[in-house]
Amino acid sequence: MHPIYVVNNFGQFNHLILRMLRDNDIDAKMIKNDVPVAEVAESCRGIILGGGPDINRAGNAPAYVDTGLPVLGICLGLHIISTARGGSIRPGASGGFGGVEVTIREHDTILAGYPDTISVWASHADEVAEVPEGFRVLASSPICGVEAMAHETEPIYGIQWHPEVSHSVDGCRVYENFNALTLERA
């Protein structure tokens, strides 16, 4: 069985994503965001678009969204999904990195098992301004209207917060849910 790929978009937490996956016995491999799209599509069962400092350094990551594989975007990965599918991003009103209380509005597959409110750590330097057509908002917070979103028919999900950091309560659940989705399609 193919691994899940963690796409390194030059973010400081991408290695924590990989570690969390491996610590939960999920087969995963980190790749650079310049790996050719066809190679990615043929050699993994799901894609996690990791965070990073700048969407202009996203390489091939926007094209990975259209491989037909399950995709999970974390922070910048959410922004990559949004812009690749016709949405938009803007500077966050709050900016910075810190604790946030997120309200789960829809307990979609990727957020299955979470309570209605969770404490997470997120970066809001940028955020989704306009949700792309075909997506719905799954979670929000007082400082960010789109903390999580999902495509209505494709297995594409995005989350503003960082489940892989210890300050995000039960963060591994997001990755376990994503792993389950990839196994269903494998």
Backbone hydrogen bonds, N-H to C=O, Kabsch-Sander energy under -0.5 kcal/mol:
donor,donor_aa,acceptor,acceptor_aa,energy
4,I,27,D,-2.3
5,Y,46,G,-2.8
6,V,29,K,-2.6
7,V,5,Y,-0.6
7,V,48,I,-3.3
8,N,6,V,-0.6
8,N,31,I,-3.0
9,N,7,V,-0.9
9,N,51,G,-0.7
11,G,51,G,-1.1
14,N,11,G,-0.8
16,L,13,F,-0.6
17,I,13,F,-1.7
18,L,14,N,-1.9
19,R,15,H,-2.3
20,M,16,L,-2.6
21,L,17,I,-2.4
22,R,18,L,-2.5
23,D,19,R,-3.0
24,N,20,M,-1.0
24,N,21,L,-0.8
25,D,22,R,-1.9
26,I,21,L,-2.5
27,D,25,D,-0.6
29,K,4,I,-2.2
31,I,6,V,-2.6
33,N,8,N,-0.9
35,V,32,K,-1.2
40,V,36,P,-1.9
41,A,37,V,-2.7
42,E,38,A,-1.5
43,S,39,E,-1.0
43,S,40,V,-0.8
44,C,40,V,-0.7
45,R,3,P,-2.2
46,G,3,P,-0.6
47,I,70,P,-2.6
48,I,5,Y,-3.2
49,L,47,I,-0.6
49,L,72,L,-2.5
50,G,7,V,-1.8
50,G,48,I,-0.9
57,R,54,D,-2.0
58,A,55,I,-1.5
60,N,33,N,-3.6
61,A,58,A,-2.3
63,A,60,N,-1.2
64,Y,60,N,-1.1
64,Y,61,A,-0.6
65,V,61,A,-0.7
65,V,62,P,-0.7
66,D,63,A,-1.3
67,T,64,Y,-1.4
71,V,155,P,-2.5
72,L,47,I,-2.6
73,G,157,Y,-2.7
74,I,49,L,-2.7
75,C,73,G,-0.5
75,C,159,I,-3.2
77,G,74,I,-2.6
78,L,75,C,-0.9
79,H,75,C,-1.6
80,I,76,L,-2.6
81,I,77,G,-2.1
82,S,78,L,-2.6
83,T,79,H,-2.6
84,A,80,I,-2.5
85,R,81,I,-1.6
86,G,83,T,-1.2
87,G,82,S,-3.4
88,S,130,E,-1.7
90,R,127,E,-2.4
92,G,125,A,-2.2
95,G,124,H,-1.1
98,G,122,A,-2.2
100,V,120,V,-2.7
102,V,100,V,-0.7
102,V,118,I,-3.0
103,T,140,S,-3.3
104,I,102,V,-0.6
104,I,116,D,-3.0
105,R,103,T,-0.8
105,R,138,L,-2.3
106,E,138,L,-2.1
108,D,106,E,-2.4
111,L,108,D,-1.2
112,A,109,T,-1.2
114,Y,111,L,-1.6
118,I,102,V,-2.5
120,V,100,V,-2.7
120,V,118,I,-0.5
122,A,98,G,-2.4
123,S,160,Q,-0.7
124,H,96,G,-2.7
124,H,122,A,-0.5
127,E,90,R,-2.4
129,A,88,S,-2.6
130,E,88,S,-1.6
135,F,132,P,-1.7
136,R,150,A,-2.7
138,L,148,A,-2.8
139,A,148,A,-1.5
140,S,103,T,-2.0
141,S,144,C,-2.7
144,C,141,S,-0.7
147,E,139,A,-2.3
148,A,139,A,-1.5
149,M,158,G,-2.4
150,A,136,R,-2.1
151,H,156,I,-2.5
152,E,134,G,-3.1
156,I,154,E,-2.2
157,Y,71,V,-2.7
158,G,149,M,-2.4
159,I,73,G,-2.9
160,Q,147,E,-3.3
161,W,147,E,-0.6
162,H,121,W,-2.8
165,V,162,H,-1.3
168,S,165,V,-1.8
169,V,119,S,-2.6
169,V,167,H,-0.7
171,G,168,S,-1.4
173,R,170,D,-1.5
174,V,171,G,-1.1
175,Y,171,G,-0.8
176,E,172,C,-2.6
177,N,173,R,-2.9
178,F,174,V,-2.2
179,N,175,Y,-2.6
180,A,176,E,-2.3
181,L,177,N,-1.9
182,T,178,F,-2.1
183,L,179,N,-2.2
184,E,180,A,-1.9
185,R,181,L,-1.2
186,A,182,T,-0.9
